[in-house]
Every structure is written in structure tokens, then in C-alpha cells.
């Protein structure tokens, strides 16, 4: 069972482990969605909720939380600035513990027999997202001289044009 409660600007999900702790079940399904705060994503944006389909399992006196995370994101290609839309799917696993220290920093802390997975999942998503977004692997980008999208065809810029900052070096090479 999990509950939603008000926290900051939005809702937070708190997963209640009482039914698992009592021995009534070994596994607790978790299914919910949330919309992240805009400041979480700097280069990939999402306007639709992030879907979380997971479970908490209890084995050998320990809890594990596994979540499949799915969302649709939009960004601009880092080379040509075209709009890029992609579906992202990740699977994350965390241990759930009463105390979280340096030796188990991938754990989610249990407080009053409940835990909140959102912060850990957002950190996981941010680490899993690509650092560079490309419309396609072979994207040619923009011409540095005129700004034309080179994926649409060649530009009219002279190919032998020398960067003015390097003009003195070119003169030395020509001598």
C-alpha cells in the first residue's frame, strides 16, 4: 500500500511497508506516476508524468525496491538544434534500509515503516539520461560560418576560409 501526501509544491508518494513487515506478504506492488519539478531537467524536458511500475520485495530480513520508469522527453539536438522527441525507459533497484550511511548510499531510508522513492528515482533518471542529445548519430550540425543546418545540404561558405584568430599562423605556414 502506498499513500500520497502534500510535500512542497507537489504530491509525494510514501510506500507503507507495514503489510510486508507483518509477514502478510513477501512482495508489494508499486504503481504510480509523478511530474518532476522543472528544475530537475536542464536539457531534456517532459510535460507528461513519469510512470513508475515497481515492487518492494522482502528477503532475508532486507527490502529491495525495483522500479521500471517510463517517460516521454523533448530536447534540442546538441549539434543542429532540431527538436528531438524520445521515449525513455529505465530500470532501477535500491535497497531499503532503516539507516542510510556512506557504505550503503544507494539505499532509500525507511522512516516510520514508510519510504519515499521519488528523490532516489529522480537522481537515477538524471544519471541515466544522455549527456548529449542528438537527432541522429550522423548529425552534421550547423555551419560555424553561416549557421545553416548541414543536414539539409551544404552551405555556400568558402571551405578554405581561415579563422581570423589563426591568420598569423597561416601566414607563417605560407612562407
N, C-alpha and C positions, 0 to 999 in steps of 0.2 A: 504494500500500500504506500502511496506517496501523497503528499498534500502540497498545496500551493499557499504561499503566504506573501504578504507585501514586503519588499525589501528595496529601499532606494527608489529608483524610478519605475521599476517593473516588478513582475512576479518572480519568486524564486521557488524552485522545486526542492522539497525536503523528502527524502526517501526514508520511510519508517521501517526499521529493522526488527520491530517487536515480534512480528509473526515468525520470522526466521529464528530469532533468539529463543523463542519459546519452544522451538522444535516442531512447530506446526507444519513447517515446510522447509525444504532444502534450497529452494530457488524462488526468487521473487522477480516477476517480470516488471520491466520499467518501460513505459511508452509515453512520451510527451514531446512537445515542441516549444521552442523559445526563440524570440527575436533578440539578437545581441545588440548591445548599445553600439551606436555608430562609431565611437572612438576605438572599438576593438579592431576593426578592419581599416587599414590605411590604403591599400591598393586594390583590394577585392571587396566589392560591396554586395550586400544581399538585402533584398526588400521582403523576402519571404522567410517564414520561420525555419529554423534549423530543426530537423526531425531527429529525435533520439529514440532508438529501439534497442533496449538492452535488458540486462538481467543482473541480479545480485545472487551469487551462489555462496553457500556456506559449506566449507570442507575443512576438516582438521583444525577446528577452532579458529578459522580465519575466513574473512569475507573477500570475495573478488567481485569487482564491478566491471562488466564488459558492455560496451555501447557501440552500436553502428550508428554513425552520424551522417546525415544526407542533407545537402542544401544546394541551391542554385545561386551562382555568383556571377557578377558582371565586373569587368575591368577594361582598361585600355591596354592595347598591345604596347609593350615597352619599347618597341622599335618603330612601329608605324602609326601608333595612336588610334588604330581602328578599334571599334567596340568588340570585345570578346565575351561570350557567354558560355559558361560551362557548368555541368553538374559535378559536384564533389561528393565523394563517398569515402569515409574513413572508418576504421575500427580501432577502438582504444580499450585498453584494460588497465585497471588500477586496483590495488589492494585497498581495503577499507580498514582503518585501524583506530583504536581508542586514542593513541598518541602518535603524532607525526613528528619525526625528527629528521636530522640530516641523513641518517642511514636509510630511511625509507621515505625519501622526498617525493616519490611517485604515488604515495598513499593519500587517500582522502580521509579526513578526520571525522570520527563519529562523535556527535555531541547529543546527549540525552537520547541515545539509541536511534538517532537520525543523522543523515548526512546530505549535503548539498553538492551535486556533481557539476553544476554549471561552470564554476571557476576552473576546475581541472579540465573540463571538456573544451572551454574556450582556449586555454593555454595549449592543449593538444592540437586544436584546429590551427591556431596561429603558427605553431611549429611545423605542421604538416603542409600548409599552403606553400605553393611555389614562390620562391623569391623573385622570380622574373616571369611575367605573363607574356606569352607570345601568341599571336593569332595562328601561326603555323611555324614549325621548326625552321623552315627555309625563308622566313620573312626577311626581306631585303632592307626594310626600314625606310627612313626619309633621307633625301639628298641633303648633305650638310650645307650645300651652297644655296639651293633654291627652295628646299623644303618639300619637293614633290615626293609622293609616295612611290618608291621604286618598284613596288609590287604591281603597279598599274602600267609600268613601262619606263624606259629610260628618260632621263631629263635632258635638257639642252645645254647643260653646263659643260665647260671645257674640262676634259679629263686630266690635262697636264697643268692645270692651274695650281700654283704653289701658294700654300698658306703664307700670308704676309709676314707672320712671325718667323718663318723659316727662310725668308728670301735671302738673307745674308749667307746662310749655309749653302743655298743653291748656287749663289754667285761663286763661292769658294770651290764648289764641285765643278762648275763650268770652266774654271781657269786651268 
